[in-house]
Amino acid sequence: MDARELPLSREEVDIARLRHVRPRRYGRWAAVAIILLLAGLLVNAFATGRIDWSTTGEYLFWPTVLQGLLNTIWISVACMAIGLVIGVLCAVAHASPNPVLRYAAIGYAWFFRGTPVILQLLIWFNLALVFPRLGIPGIWTGRTVDLITPVVATLLGLGLNQGAYTSEIVRAGMLSVDRGQREASKAIGMSHLMSLRRIILPQAMRVVVPPLGNEFIALIKFTSLASVIGFSDVLRNVQDIYYVNARVIELLMVAAFWYLVLVSLLSVAQAALERRFGRGFNSVVQR
């Protein structure tokens, strides 16, 4: 056989002369068409339904609604701060060699994760039925009904519940750090607490930040449960309005709008934090 009749090798093929054939992704286009159709039907249903959108626009920036929005924001931040402090302390206690601290942290997480949030809110709000007065006998006492207001009950209910979930998230982040680094910190004379503060917890942040961001977003929505005990969040204030004008769906759309705005802003902030804490790790993985 003549050498000129032999098949060309891969290096000898003129790639520029080859025809580029795009893959035909019929399933992808079909899925896009179905999703657009369903979205269009949904939008059309709400647009042509018996909803007075002008009422929704009128109450979108109503002072009472904006006050409820501010209450939702600050109570969420306060409860998350309480949850972070308690969560980190419980995670450290769970990893402690002291069995008393370890089992106390386990019991705390078991109780607050095992009961519904709304039940915890109701228990705190009705605590006066069990303890009519709170304080230190002989020094100072006060009526429980005056001390446990809707705000205090919300802080206790949501903050303590968030602490239980945060403790498990932080503990998972601590377990993700290689055990050799713990041993290395002991070898250079670091104490257990110093090792946690300077070695374990900083590295655990890369694993902890994404689920904590999700927990904060969920907490924003859980604040709506506090409306059942009288806390004036955005949902409670919207309900107070539609009890008067009977525009139920229109006012609920106002609340839905502001929840979507808050969640969208928090999602952007969470993505930025994830990039910040994952910079070094991502560069190592790419190399």
C-alpha positions as CSV (number, residue, x, y, z in Angstrom):
1,M,0.0,0.0,0.0
2,D,1.3,3.4,-0.9
3,A,2.2,5.6,2.0
4,R,0.0,8.4,0.6
5,E,-3.1,6.1,1.0
6,L,-2.5,5.5,4.7
7,P,-5.0,7.2,7.1
8,L,-3.8,10.5,8.4
9,S,-2.7,10.7,12.0
10,R,-4.5,13.1,14.5
11,E,-1.6,15.6,14.2
12,E,-1.8,15.6,10.4
13,V,-5.6,16.4,10.2
14,D,-6.3,20.0,9.3
15,I,-8.6,20.9,12.2
16,A,-9.5,24.2,10.6
17,R,-11.2,22.4,7.7
18,L,-13.4,20.3,10.0
19,R,-17.1,21.2,10.2
20,H,-18.2,22.2,13.7
21,V,-21.5,20.4,14.5
22,R,-23.4,21.8,17.5
23,P,-25.1,19.2,19.7
24,R,-28.9,19.2,19.4
25,R,-30.3,19.6,22.9
26,Y,-33.9,19.0,22.2
27,G,-34.6,18.1,25.8
28,R,-33.2,21.4,27.0
29,W,-35.3,23.5,24.6
30,A,-38.4,21.5,25.5
31,A,-37.8,22.1,29.2
32,V,-37.4,25.9,28.6
33,A,-40.6,26.0,26.6
34,I,-42.6,24.2,29.3
35,I,-41.2,26.4,32.1
36,L,-41.9,29.6,30.1
37,L,-45.4,28.3,29.4
38,L,-46.1,27.5,33.0
39,A,-44.7,30.9,34.2
40,G,-46.7,32.7,31.6
41,L,-49.9,31.0,32.7
42,L,-49.2,31.8,36.3
43,V,-48.5,35.4,35.7
44,N,-51.6,35.7,33.5
45,A,-53.7,34.1,36.2
46,F,-52.6,36.6,38.8
47,A,-52.7,39.5,36.4
48,T,-56.3,38.8,35.3
49,G,-57.5,37.5,38.6
50,R,-59.6,39.4,41.1
51,I,-56.6,41.2,42.7
52,D,-56.6,45.0,42.9
53,W,-52.9,45.6,42.2
54,S,-53.4,49.3,42.7
55,T,-54.2,48.6,46.3
56,T,-51.0,46.5,46.6
57,G,-49.0,49.4,45.2
58,E,-50.7,51.9,47.5
59,Y,-49.7,50.0,50.6
60,L,-46.3,48.9,49.5
61,F,-44.6,51.9,51.3
62,W,-47.3,52.4,53.9
63,P,-45.7,53.7,57.2
64,T,-47.2,50.8,59.2
65,V,-45.8,48.2,56.7
66,L,-42.4,49.9,56.7
67,Q,-42.3,49.9,60.5
68,G,-43.1,46.2,60.4
69,L,-40.3,45.6,57.9
70,L,-37.8,47.4,60.2
71,N,-39.0,45.2,63.1
72,T,-38.5,42.1,61.0
73,I,-35.0,43.1,60.1
74,W,-33.8,44.1,63.6
75,I,-35.4,41.1,65.4
76,S,-33.8,38.7,62.8
77,V,-30.4,40.3,63.3
78,A,-30.8,40.1,67.1
79,C,-32.0,36.5,67.1
80,M,-29.1,35.5,64.8
81,A,-26.6,37.2,67.0
82,I,-28.0,35.3,70.0
83,G,-27.9,32.1,68.0
84,L,-24.3,32.6,66.9
85,V,-23.1,33.2,70.5
86,I,-25.0,30.2,71.9
87,G,-24.1,28.0,68.9
88,V,-20.4,28.6,69.1
89,L,-20.4,28.0,72.8
90,C,-22.4,24.8,72.5
91,A,-20.2,23.6,69.6
92,V,-17.1,24.1,71.7
93,A,-18.7,22.5,74.7
94,H,-19.8,19.5,72.6
95,A,-16.1,19.0,71.6
96,S,-14.9,19.5,75.2
97,P,-13.3,16.5,77.0
98,N,-15.5,17.5,80.0
99,P,-18.5,15.1,79.9
100,V,-20.7,17.6,81.9
101,L,-20.3,20.3,79.2
102,R,-20.6,17.8,76.4
103,Y,-23.8,16.3,77.5
104,A,-25.3,19.7,78.4
105,A,-24.7,20.9,74.9
106,I,-26.2,17.7,73.4
107,G,-29.3,18.0,75.6
108,Y,-29.7,21.7,74.7
109,A,-29.6,20.9,70.9
110,W,-31.9,17.9,71.4
111,F,-34.6,19.9,73.1
112,F,-34.7,23.0,70.9
113,R,-34.3,21.1,67.7
114,G,-37.0,18.6,68.7
115,T,-39.9,21.0,69.3
116,P,-41.6,23.3,66.8
117,V,-40.6,27.0,66.8
118,I,-44.2,28.2,67.2
119,L,-44.6,25.9,70.2
120,Q,-41.5,27.5,71.8
121,L,-42.8,31.0,71.1
122,L,-46.1,30.1,72.7
123,I,-44.4,28.6,75.8
124,W,-42.3,31.7,76.3
125,F,-45.2,34.1,75.8
126,N,-47.4,32.2,78.3
127,L,-44.7,31.7,80.9
128,A,-46.7,33.7,83.3
129,L,-49.1,30.9,83.7
130,V,-46.3,28.8,85.3
131,F,-44.2,31.5,87.0
132,P,-46.4,34.5,87.9
133,R,-43.3,36.4,89.1
134,L,-39.7,36.4,88.0
135,G,-36.6,37.7,89.7
136,I,-34.4,37.2,92.7
137,P,-36.4,36.7,95.9
138,G,-35.6,39.3,98.5
139,I,-33.8,41.5,96.0
140,W,-36.1,42.2,93.1
141,T,-39.1,40.5,91.5
142,G,-41.5,41.5,88.8
143,R,-44.6,40.3,87.2
144,T,-43.8,37.8,84.4
145,V,-46.5,39.2,82.2
146,D,-44.8,42.6,82.3
147,L,-41.3,41.1,81.7
148,I,-42.1,38.6,78.9
149,T,-43.5,40.9,76.3
150,P,-44.0,39.8,72.7
151,V,-40.5,41.2,71.8
152,V,-38.8,39.3,74.6
153,A,-40.7,36.1,73.9
154,T,-39.6,36.4,70.2
155,L,-36.0,37.0,71.1
156,L,-36.0,34.0,73.5
157,G,-38.0,31.7,71.2
158,L,-36.2,32.3,68.0
159,G,-32.7,33.1,69.5
160,L,-32.5,29.9,71.6
161,N,-33.9,27.8,68.7
162,Q,-31.4,29.3,66.3
163,G,-28.6,28.6,68.8
164,A,-29.4,24.8,68.7
165,Y,-29.1,24.7,64.9
166,T,-26.1,26.9,64.8
167,S,-24.3,24.7,67.3
168,E,-24.6,21.7,64.9
169,I,-23.4,23.8,61.9
170,V,-20.4,25.1,63.8
171,R,-19.6,21.6,65.1
172,A,-19.7,20.2,61.6
173,G,-17.3,22.9,60.4
174,M,-14.9,22.1,63.3
175,L,-15.0,18.4,62.4
176,S,-14.1,19.3,58.8
177,V,-10.7,20.5,59.9
178,D,-8.0,17.9,59.5
179,R,-7.2,16.1,62.8
180,G,-3.5,16.5,62.1
181,Q,-3.8,20.3,62.6
182,R,-5.2,19.7,66.1
183,E,-2.3,17.5,66.9
184,A,0.2,19.9,65.5
185,S,-1.2,22.8,67.6
186,K,-0.8,20.6,70.7
187,A,2.7,19.7,69.7
188,I,3.7,23.4,69.6
189,G,2.2,24.0,73.1
190,M,-1.2,25.5,72.3
191,S,-4.0,25.0,74.7
192,H,-7.3,23.6,73.6
193,L,-9.0,27.0,73.6
194,M,-6.1,28.7,71.8
195,S,-6.2,25.9,69.2
196,L,-9.9,26.5,68.6
197,R,-9.5,30.2,68.4
198,R,-6.5,30.4,66.1
199,I,-6.5,27.2,64.1
200,I,-9.8,25.3,64.1
201,L,-12.5,28.0,64.0
202,P,-10.9,30.2,61.3
203,Q,-10.6,27.2,59.0
204,A,-14.1,26.0,59.8
205,M,-15.6,29.3,58.6
206,R,-15.3,28.2,55.0
207,V,-17.6,25.3,55.7
208,V,-19.8,27.2,58.2
209,V,-20.7,30.3,56.2
210,P,-22.9,28.8,53.5
211,P,-25.3,27.0,55.9
212,L,-25.3,29.9,58.3
213,G,-26.4,32.2,55.5
214,N,-29.2,29.8,54.7
215,E,-30.2,29.8,58.4
216,F,-30.3,33.6,58.5
217,I,-32.5,33.6,55.4
218,A,-34.8,31.0,57.0
219,L,-34.8,33.1,60.2
220,I,-36.1,36.1,58.3
221,K,-39.1,34.1,57.3
222,F,-39.5,32.4,60.7
223,T,-40.1,35.8,62.3
224,S,-43.5,35.7,60.7
225,L,-44.4,33.1,63.3
226,A,-44.0,35.7,66.0
227,S,-47.2,37.4,64.7
228,V,-49.2,34.8,66.6
229,I,-47.9,36.2,69.9
230,G,-48.5,39.8,68.9
231,F,-45.0,40.9,67.6
232,S,-45.4,43.7,65.1
233,D,-43.5,42.3,62.2
234,V,-44.3,43.0,58.6
235,L,-46.8,40.2,58.4
236,R,-48.6,41.2,61.6
237,N,-48.9,44.8,60.5
238,V,-50.2,43.7,57.1
239,Q,-52.8,41.6,58.8
240,D,-53.9,44.5,61.0
241,I,-54.5,46.5,57.8
242,Y,-56.5,43.9,56.0
243,Y,-58.6,43.3,59.0
244,V,-59.9,46.8,58.5
245,N,-60.2,47.1,54.7
246,A,-60.8,43.4,53.8
247,R,-58.1,43.5,51.1
248,V,-56.5,40.3,52.2
249,I,-54.7,39.1,49.1
250,E,-53.6,42.6,48.1
251,L,-52.0,43.1,51.5
252,L,-50.5,39.6,51.6
253,M,-48.8,40.4,48.2
254,V,-47.2,43.4,49.9
255,A,-45.7,41.2,52.6
256,A,-44.6,38.7,50.0
257,F,-42.8,41.5,48.0
258,W,-40.8,42.7,51.0
259,Y,-39.8,39.1,52.1
260,L,-38.6,38.5,48.5
261,V,-36.6,41.7,48.6
262,L,-34.9,40.8,51.9
263,V,-34.1,37.3,50.8
264,S,-32.7,38.5,47.5
265,L,-30.4,41.0,49.2
266,L,-29.2,38.4,51.7
267,S,-28.6,35.9,49.0
268,V,-26.2,38.4,47.3
269,A,-24.4,39.1,50.6
270,Q,-24.1,35.3,51.3
271,A,-22.5,34.7,47.8
272,A,-20.0,37.5,48.5
273,L,-19.1,36.0,51.9
274,E,-18.7,32.6,50.4
275,R,-16.3,34.0,47.8
276,R,-14.4,35.8,50.6
277,F,-13.9,32.8,52.8
278,G,-13.3,30.4,49.9
279,R,-10.6,32.4,48.1
280,G,-7.6,30.5,49.3
281,F,-9.3,27.1,49.0
282,N,-10.5,27.7,45.5
283,S,-7.0,28.8,44.3
284,V,-5.5,25.6,45.7
285,V,-8.2,23.4,44.1
286,Q,-7.7,25.0,40.7
287,R,-4.0,24.4,40.8
